[in-house]
Amino acid sequence: MNLSLYNGKHNPIYANRSKDKKRKKEAFNIKHSFYSTAQWKRLRQLTLRDNPLCVRCEARGYTKEATVVDHVLVFSDVSDPLATDTDNLRSLCHKCHAMVTYDEETMRGEWLDRYSKGESIESIAQDKYKKTLDVVDDDGYYV
């Protein structure tokens, strides 16, 4: 394909990239607005009260205060029941949350597929956190 024909015009090769960016930005804005609601703040507070320690650190034998409430399965919009399902929430420290979300992008589709086929959130969560536990050393760094 001769790209010189598109000099100064919209390049079709990059058309999908801008659509993807726009879609991701819209999804981010929807989720961000959910995280500032009173409902989420109350749910977050209750989750941290009931589970004050990082579940990932506990699995590795450490005791560390949880500061972040993580969704095991990512919700699509605010009306999605996964957004407020307490079985879908885990207490994590900031460092563990960063490590868990680092690898999430590639596995997200598989997890949602397993959930739609009837697998429990607890089972998926065990696999999710086991995978991330296997790739870090005792200090919490990737090996």
N, C-alpha and C positions, 0 to 999 in steps of 0.2 A: 504494500500500500504506500503510495506516495504522499507523505505527510506535508510536503511543501504546498499541496493544494489547499491546506487548511491554515496557511500562514495568515494570522490576523483574524481567524474565524474560530468558532467553537470546535474543539478537537473531540471527535466522537470517542476516542480511546479513554478520555478522562470523564466522560459523561456519567458513568455509573459511580465513579468515586464521589462526585458531588452529591449524588442522590443518596449514597450510603452515609455520607457525613450528615446530611440533612435528617435522615431517618434516625441516626444515632443521637443527634442533638435533640430531636423531638422526644425520643424515649428517655433521654437523660432529664429533660425538663419535666416530664410527667412524673418520673420517679423522685426527682428532687423536690417537687411540690408536695408529694406524699410525705416525704421525710420531715417536712416543716408543719405537718398537721398535728393537732392536739391528740388525735387518735394514735398516731405513731409514737409521739413522745410518751404517752401514757403506757403503751405496749412495751416500748423500749425500757422504761423505768421499771415496770413489773418484771420483765425478763431479767434485767440486771439484779433486781432485788432477789428473785428466786434462784438465780444462778450467778453469784457474784464472782466466781472464778472462771478463768479462761479454760474451756473444755479441752482445747488442744494442748495447752501446757500441762494440764492435769493428766492427760493421757501419756505424757512423757515423764511424769513424776515430779513436776514443778508446781509450785503454788504461786499464781500470779493473778492479780485483780483484773477482771474483765472490764473493758471500757467501751467495747463496740458490740452491737447486736448484729449478727450476720444472718442473712437469708441463705439457707442451704440451697434451695432452688430459687432462681431469680424469677420475679413476677413480671408479667407483661405490661400490666397497667394497674391503676389503683383499684379497679373493680375485681381484679384477680384474687380469688380466695387465698392464694399463696402469700399475698402481701401481709395478711394479718393472722395466718395460721400459726399458733404458738409452737406446733411441732416442727415448723419450718424455720424456727429461730434458734440461734446458738450464740452464747456469750463468748466473746474472744477478746484478747488484749490487742492493742493496736498493731503490734509486730506480727502476731499470728494472722490477723485479718489481712494485712498486706501480703503475706506469703500465700494465703489461701486464694485471694483474688488474682494473684499473679498468673496462676495456671487455669483459672476458671473459664476463660474465653473458649478454649478448645473443647472442654468437657461439657459445657452448658447444654448443648443440644442433646447429647447422649443422656444426661440426667433427666431432662424434661421428657424425653422419649420413654425412658424407663418408668417415670411417674405416670405418664398417660396410659401405659400398659398395666397399671395397677400396683406397681411396686411401692412400698411404703417410703415415706420421707426418711424415716429412721435408718432403713437399710441403705438408701442412697447416701445419707450423711456419713454413715460408717465408712463407706468406700471413699467418699470425698476426703474425709479427714485422714484416713489411713494412707491414701496416696500422698498427701502433703506431709505426713509424718515420716514417710519412708525416704524423702529426699532432703531432709535437713539433719544436721549433726546435733550434738548435745547443746550447743550454744544457740541453736535456732537459725543457723546459716545454711544455705544450699550447699550440698556437697557435689 
